[in-house]
Structure formats: structure tokens, C-alpha cells
Amino acid sequence: MTAHTGTFEVRTSGKRTYEITGEVQRIIEQSGVRTGTATVFIQHTSASLVIFENADRTARDDLEEFFERLVPENTPWFTHTSEGPDDSTSHIRMVLTRTSETIPIARGELQLGTWQGIFLFEHRRSSHRRKVTVAVLGNES
């Protein structure tokens, strides 16, 4: 059994989704694991991870617009706004999504579906540097 951990940084430029599938796959290849699991974890409370449609950008546009309407900024009863009107909304959006995803590995590759990708979902308006950790566990054969 092999255990390997790798990290990478995603520089965001505001609210939207950023595909990270390739970076996760790169860490799996570095690990040498052929069969096992990869757990992807984001170390932030105002961004999250989602597995989502990666073939048609308009699907992600719809997701992003849905969250804008579901948890709008400038909601008058939000009190946690010390970092701006997107402060509380970014934390709530993170709670409604996920901070980690676990994906099976077979033949050294993520076992995502044909139209699936792994995305960092930035919930803040300003640019950030987001740290993602990938833990790979499995067998090399």
C-alpha cells in the first residue's frame, strides 16, 4: 500500500469555477498508484470543490448564476461582513458545496465520468491564492 500527498496552488481572479482535474491527475501520476483513491481537499472557508460538467461551459455559467441567486450579496440580515458584502455569502456557499472529494483511481487514472471534471469553486469577488491538497492511497500494481 502506497500513500502519497501533493499540493498545488490555484490563483483565482474572482467568483467562478476553475478546472483542476489535470493538476490532480499529475499528483496521481507522481504517486505511482495504479489502483486506489484520491482525496482532494481545499484548505479554505470561502472556496469549495465540485465535480461537475466539463464539456460545455454554459453548464458552469448556470451553476455560478444559481449560487448568485441562492445566496445573494448585500443581504441585509447578514452580519458577518467585515471583509465586504461577499464575506458571509462566500462561507455559506462553501457549506452548501464541499471542501473535499474522493475519486477512485484505476489503471493510474481518475475514474471520472465522460463529462466530469474537478473544479475549484471560488466564492469571493477578489483574487486569491487557493491551496489544494491531494492524498493518494492505493497500490502500485
N, C-alpha and C positions, 0 to 999 in steps of 0.2 A: 504494500500500500504506500503510495506517494502522497505527500502533502506539499503544496506549493502556494505561496501568496505573492501577488504582484499588485502594484498600484499604478495609477496614471491620473493625470490632471486634465480636466476639460475646462477650457476658457470659454465662458458663455458671454453673449452680448445682449442679454435681456431675455424676457419671457419667451420661451418656445421650447421645442424638443430638439435634442441633439443626438444623432445616432452614434452609439458607442460599440456596436456589435464587433467591428473589426479589432478594436483595442482589446476587448475581452478574449476574442479568438487568439490574438497574438500571445496573451499571457498563457492560455491553454497550451499553445504550441511550445512555449518556453518550458512549461512544466514537464513535458514528455508524457503526460497522462493520455491514454487512449480510450479508457472506459472509466466513467465516474460521474462526478458532478462539479459544476462551477457555481459558487455563490458570489453574486455581485452585490456590493454594499456601497451606498453613498453616505459619506460622513457629514451630513448637513441636515438642518431642520427647515430649510426654505427651498429645497430642491428635492426631487424624488426620482425613482426609476419606474419605467413602464416597459412591458413587452407589448408592441403594437404593430400595426400595419406599416410596412416599409416600402411598398411598391408605389403607392400613389400619395403624394404629398398632401393632397386635399383631405385625406382622412385625418392627418395630424392637424391640419388647419381647423377642422371641425372639432377635434378634441380640445385644442387650445381655446377656441371660441366658447365651447361648452363650459370650461372652467372659468373663463372670464364672466360668464353669466351666472354660473352656480355660486361663485364666491367673489362678488364684485368688490373692487377697491372703494374707498370712501364710504363704506357702510357706517352710518352714524353711531351705531351701538358698539362698534369695535373700540376697545380701549387700549389695546397693545399696538400703538402706532409710533413708538419712539424713533424708529428708523424710517418712517414715512408711511403713506397710505397703503403700501403693499406689504407692510410688516406682518400684521395678523393674517391677512389673506394668504400670504406665502406659507405660513405654518399650517393653516387649515388645509390648504391644497395638498401639502405634503402628507398630512394624516389621512386624507381621502385616497391617496395612492399608496406607494410603498417605498421603503428605504432599502429593500433587498429583493433579489430574485434568485431562485435556484433553478439551474437548467441542466438537464442530463448531457453527458458527453459520450459519444460513441465514435469509434474509429478516429479519435483525436479531434472531433468537430462538435460544436454546439448542435444540439438536436432541436433547433427551432423549426417551425413550420415554414412552408414556402414563402409566405408573405409576412413573416415575423421578423422584427428587429428589436434590439435592446436600445432604449432611449433614456438619456438623462432629461428630465423634465424640469427646466428652470422656472421658478415661480416668482423671481424678483425682476424688476424692470432694469436694474443696473447690471453692469458686467461683473462677473465673479469668476474665481478660480475654484473649481469643484474637484474634490479628491474622491476617487473611486477605488475601492479595494476589491480584488478578486481572489477568492480562496478556492483552489482546485484540489480535489481529493479523489484518488482513484488508483487504477493500475496502469502500468506502462505497457501492458500487452493485451 
